[in-house]
Amino acid sequence: MLAVTTNRRLRAFAEQVGVVAAALFFAFVIQAFAVKPYVIPSGSMLPTLQVGQRVLVDRFSHRIGGAPKLGEVTVFMPPPGASLSGGQCAIAGEGPSYDAGPLLHRSCSQALPGAGPKPFVKRVVGLPGDTIAVRGGHVVRNGVRAAEPFAAPCGGGPECNLDPIVVPAGHYFLMGDNRGDSDDSRYWGPVARGQIIGHAVATYWPPSRIGGT
């Protein structure tokens, strides 16, 4: 009788271990391929996203061929120049130069190749082939000013008014909602499709901001 009871306990324990292992496995798979949490590190997406806010990012739709969509809040690996103070721009025919975008009165039209060391969070404001300008901090896409109720006012610096550039094929123009305080594609160029991880679908922290992005 004791042996039967012991065997039952061992089987029950083994089943519990199996359930926990399966749960951990699926949690790992979901995070690796489908949904992953990210913490907002800076104020570049104010007022939409606060510093320290936590969002869930859909990685799966991009893995199965879904293209980034206009207006999506997106997590991506920026060009390596983005890790430098003020960004680094590589404009075709001119080579890399610091702060080249706004000081030349136009956004950076071509990014440095490769990816930086940490992910950024910005909004998709330009698709491949679009002509993008900036007026008063607002995007002018293909000659039409975009409706951007989420954008914070721009402070009047050179980054607030930029002449048109064309987004290269296979690339996306990304900007923070905090237009006067965001290092983005204006400084280091459009982002290649392969460097875009996914788009933020929901906030899970803090509780006061739980919901869609």
C-alpha positions in Angstrom: 0.0 0.0 0.0 2.9 2.4 0.9 4.5 1.6 -2.5 1.3 2.5 -4.4 0.9 5.7 -2.5 4.5 6.7 -3.1 4.1 5.9 -6.9 1.0 8.1 -7.0 2.8 11.0 -5.3 5.8 10.6 -7.7 3.4 10.6 -10.7 1.6 13.7 -9.4 4.9 15.4 -8.8 6.1 14.5 -12.3 2.9 15.8 -13.8 3.3 19.1 -11.9 6.9 19.5 -13.1 5.7 18.7 -16.6 3.0 21.4 -16.4 5.5 24.0 -15.1 8.0 23.1 -17.8 5.5 23.3 -20.5 4.3 26.7 -19.2 7.8 28.0 -19.1 8.5 26.7 -22.6 5.4 28.3 -24.1 6.1 31.6 -22.2 9.6 31.6 -23.8 8.3 30.9 -27.2 5.6 33.6 -27.0 8.2 36.1 -25.8 10.8 35.1 -28.4 8.4 35.0 -31.4 5.1 36.6 -30.7 4.8 39.2 -27.9 7.6 40.8 -25.8 7.5 43.5 -23.1 9.5 46.7 -23.4 10.1 49.6 -21.1 10.0 53.2 -22.4 13.4 54.6 -21.7 13.0 58.3 -22.5 10.5 61.1 -23.0 10.8 61.1 -26.8 7.3 59.6 -27.2 5.5 62.0 -24.8 2.6 62.6 -24.4 1.7 59.2 -25.8 4.1 57.1 -23.8 5.6 58.1 -20.4 9.1 57.3 -19.2 9.0 53.9 -17.5 5.8 52.9 -19.1 5.7 49.2 -20.1 4.3 48.1 -23.4 3.7 44.7 -25.1 5.1 44.5 -28.6 3.7 42.3 -31.3 6.6 40.6 -33.0 4.7 37.8 -34.7 2.9 39.8 -37.4 6.1 41.2 -38.8 7.7 37.7 -38.7 5.1 36.3 -41.0 5.4 39.1 -43.6 3.2 41.9 -42.2 4.7 45.3 -43.2 4.9 48.2 -40.7 1.9 50.5 -41.0 1.6 54.2 -41.0 1.0 55.5 -37.5 2.1 52.4 -35.6 4.2 52.9 -32.5 7.1 50.7 -33.3 10.1 49.1 -31.6 13.2 48.8 -33.8 17.0 48.6 -33.8 18.2 52.1 -35.1 21.2 52.7 -37.2 24.5 52.7 -35.3 24.7 56.5 -35.5 21.7 56.9 -33.3 23.8 55.9 -30.3 25.8 59.0 -30.7 24.8 62.3 -29.1 22.6 64.1 -31.6 22.7 61.2 -34.1 24.8 60.6 -37.1 23.6 61.1 -40.7 24.9 59.5 -43.9 23.5 61.5 -46.8 24.2 60.0 -50.3 27.3 61.6 -51.8 28.3 63.5 -48.6 29.4 60.8 -46.3 28.8 60.6 -42.5 28.6 63.9 -40.6 27.4 64.7 -37.1 24.0 66.5 -36.8 23.9 66.6 -40.6 20.1 66.4 -41.0 18.6 69.5 -39.4 21.7 71.6 -40.0 21.2 71.0 -43.7 17.5 72.0 -43.4 16.4 68.5 -44.4 16.1 65.1 -42.7 18.8 62.5 -43.1 17.9 60.7 -46.3 20.2 57.7 -45.9 21.1 55.9 -42.7 24.4 54.4 -41.8 24.3 50.6 -42.4 23.9 48.1 -39.6 22.1 48.4 -36.2 22.8 50.1 -32.9 23.1 48.3 -29.6 19.7 48.9 -28.1 16.1 49.2 -29.3 14.3 52.5 -29.8 10.5 53.3 -29.7 9.1 55.7 -32.3 6.1 56.2 -34.6 6.0 55.2 -38.3 5.3 58.5 -40.2 6.7 57.6 -43.6 6.5 54.5 -45.8 8.9 53.4 -48.6 8.7 55.9 -51.5 7.0 58.6 -49.5 8.2 62.2 -49.7 8.6 63.5 -46.2 9.0 67.1 -45.0 8.5 68.7 -41.6 6.7 72.0 -41.0 6.2 73.3 -37.5 7.1 69.9 -36.1 4.4 68.2 -38.1 4.9 65.7 -40.9 4.1 66.7 -44.4 3.7 63.4 -46.3 3.6 63.5 -50.1 2.6 67.2 -49.9 -0.2 66.8 -47.4 0.2 67.7 -43.8 -0.6 64.6 -41.7 -3.2 64.6 -39.0 -1.2 64.2 -35.8 -3.2 64.9 -32.7 -0.7 62.9 -30.7 2.3 65.1 -31.5 3.7 67.5 -28.9 4.5 71.0 -30.0 8.0 71.5 -31.5 10.1 74.2 -29.9 11.1 76.1 -33.0 14.6 74.6 -33.5 16.0 73.6 -36.9 14.5 70.1 -36.5 10.9 71.6 -36.6 11.1 72.7 -40.3 12.8 70.5 -42.8 12.8 70.3 -46.6 11.5 67.1 -48.3 13.4 63.9 -48.7 12.3 60.6 -50.3 12.2 57.5 -48.1 14.2 54.8 -49.8 12.7 51.5 -50.9 12.6 49.0 -48.0 12.9 51.7 -45.4 10.6 53.6 -43.0 10.7 57.1 -41.6 10.2 57.1 -37.8 9.7 60.0 -35.4 9.0 60.5 -31.8 5.7 62.2 -30.8 7.7 64.7 -28.7 8.8 66.5 -31.8 11.1 69.0 -30.1 12.9 66.4 -28.0 13.4 63.2 -30.0 16.4 61.8 -31.8 14.8 60.0 -34.7 15.0 59.6 -38.5 15.5 63.3 -38.9 19.0 62.9 -37.4 20.0 59.3 -38.4 17.9 58.4 -41.4 15.1 56.0 -42.4 15.1 52.5 -40.8 15.5 49.3 -42.9 12.5 46.9 -42.7 14.8 44.2 -41.3 15.6 46.3 -38.2 11.9 46.8 -37.2 11.0 44.3 -34.4 7.3 45.0 -34.1 4.6 47.4 -33.0 3.3 48.2 -29.5 -0.2 46.9 -29.1 -0.9 47.5 -25.4 0.3 49.1 -22.2 0.4 46.8 -19.1 2.1 49.2 -16.6 1.3 51.5 -14.8 -2.2 50.4 -14.0 -3.6 53.9 -14.8 -2.5 53.6 -18.4 -3.4 50.0 -19.1 -4.9 49.7 -22.6 -4.0 50.0 -26.3 -1.3 52.3 -27.5 
